[in-house]
Each structure stands twice: as structure tokens, then as C-alpha cells.
Amino acid sequence: MNNQKGFTLIEMLIVLLIISVLLVIAIPNLAKNNETIRSKGCEALVLTAEAQVEAYKIDQGKAPASLQVLVDENYLKQITCPNGKELGYTSGVVSNPN
């Protein structure tokens, strides 16, 4: 007698069915949370920019003229939120573009 070990076609189909059900459940949840992730990322960028404005004030003795100055002098890497909008900046105050 042959004693072959392996998966049958039915076992493979059951595994694929289980994986498909998990994907159907997981994908809508990931898509729903995408907007929350982007807004939280923007909030974090605003806080970072505010801290870097203060660091610039300490180093230079004055507030930067714009956020682009912070990017040019390597205080910040970017001033654009994950949603594609640019941070606002007026009189030393950083604002959320949302």
C-alpha cells in the first residue's frame, strides 16, 4: 500500500474559503480606518511643527518667516499632511489644514 501524505483537494478548498472570509471581514475595516489614520498623522505633524518652530526661535532668536524655512534648514522634513494638504502658518502659529 502507498502511504502518501498530503492535503486533499477538499482540505485546500476549505483553507481557501477560510482565508477568503477573513479577507472579506478585514478589508472594509482597513479602508474605514484610513481616514482616521490620515487625520491623526496630520495632528502629529502639527504638533511636531509647533515644537520645531519653538526650537527655531531658541536657535535663531526669532520666529521663522514660513514653514518652508524650517524645511530648508532641516528642522522639518515635510509640511504636507498625509491627506495632501499643507500646514498653515501665521505669526508663529501652526494650524491644521483640515
PyMOL commands that set and color helices and strands:
alter all, ss='L'
color gray80, all
select helices_A, chain A and resi 9-60+67-72
alter helices_A, ss='H'
color red, helices_A
select strands_A, chain A and resi 88-90+93-95
alter strands_A, ss='S'
color yellow, strands_A
deselect
rebuild
show_as cartoon
